[in-house]
């Protein structure tokens, strides 16, 4: 990877961290033209387009997988984008390819296992989903989403105590995550009632 490309990718990371989405997307659009053969650029652009132009995000995720057909890191990240886009079958195919090319030092192993659990969850295979979701969480509880998906599965099965343990561990790593906080409040209400909540807890009623 050239030093110029590394600078572009670092700038993209800085913009993304700062929440400057439009600037990041503009940077990545230019990078796609300048570095058409780089899967990292395609992956970052796919993530940037997600939620804004999902068709483009999908196209770029496929492009990244085509550019890195034997790179398990690229395939795992492309699979994650595809799953977020609801392309479950393609996500499954990409995770299978990533698994085939990964070795024992694969740095995204927990993420790959987590993806397998999420795919099973989407397909309604709840018993099959629990083991990979739990393994991924226990190995990398600090990874965003690992605890939330496991806790959601446990809560859906009426296992509120286990779910609360997972949520509280996740909040140690992501203390400002609003979805985890709402889930914790809901689980504590289920288990212990309103008196278990801090006095300053506030509730909002959503309109249906």
Residue pairs with C-beta under 8 A, 6 or more apart in sequence:
1 38
1 40
5 31
5 35
5 38
5 40
5 41
8 27
8 31
8 34
8 35
8 41
9 40
9 41
9 44
11 27
12 24
12 27
12 28
12 31
12 44
15 21
15 23
15 24
15 27
16 24
16 48
21 48
24 48
25 45
25 48
25 49
25 52
28 41
28 44
28 45
28 48
29 45
31 38
31 41
31 44
31 45
32 41
32 42
32 45
32 60
35 41
37 67
38 67
39 63
39 64
39 65
39 67
39 68
39 71
39 74
40 64
40 74
42 60
42 61
42 63
42 64
42 67
43 60
43 61
43 64
43 74
43 77
43 78
43 81
45 60
46 56
46 57
46 58
46 60
46 61
46 64
46 78
46 81
47 57
47 81
49 56
49 57
49 60
50 57
50 81
50 84
50 85
51 57
54 85
57 81
57 85
58 81
58 82
58 85
58 87
61 78
61 81
61 82
61 85
62 78
62 90
64 74
64 77
64 78
65 74
65 75
65 78
65 94
65 97
67 74
68 74
68 75
69 75
69 97
70 101
71 101
72 97
72 98
72 99
72 101
72 102
72 106
72 108
72 112
73 98
73 106
73 107
73 108
75 94
75 95
75 97
75 98
75 101
76 94
76 95
76 98
76 108
76 111
76 112
76 115
77 108
78 94
79 90
79 91
79 92
79 94
79 95
79 98
79 115
80 91
80 111
80 115
82 88
82 90
82 91
82 94
83 91
83 115
83 118
83 119
83 122
88 119
88 122
88 123
91 115
91 119
92 119
95 112
95 115
95 116
95 119
98 112
99 112
102 108
102 109
102 112
106 112
109 139
110 135
110 136
110 139
110 140
110 143
110 146
111 136
111 140
111 143
113 132
113 135
113 136
113 139
114 132
114 133
114 136
114 137
114 143
114 145
114 146
114 149
116 132
117 129
117 130
117 131
117 132
117 133
117 134
117 136
117 149
117 150
118 129
118 133
118 149
120 126
120 128
120 129
120 132
121 129
121 133
121 149
121 153
126 153
126 156
126 157
129 153
130 150
130 153
130 154
133 146
133 149
133 150
133 153
134 150
136 143
136 146
136 150
137 146
137 147
137 150
137 166
140 146
141 147
141 169
141 170
141 172
141 173
142 173
144 174
146 170
147 166
147 167
147 169
147 170
147 173
147 180
148 167
148 170
148 177
148 179
148 180
148 183
150 166
151 163
151 164
151 166
151 167
151 170
151 183
151 187
152 163
152 183
154 160
154 162
154 163
154 166
155 163
155 183
155 186
155 187
160 187
160 190
160 191
161 191
163 183
163 187
164 184
164 187
164 188
164 191
167 180
167 183
167 184
167 187
168 184
170 177
170 180
171 177
171 180
171 181
171 184
174 180
185 197
185 201
188 196
188 197
189 196
189 197
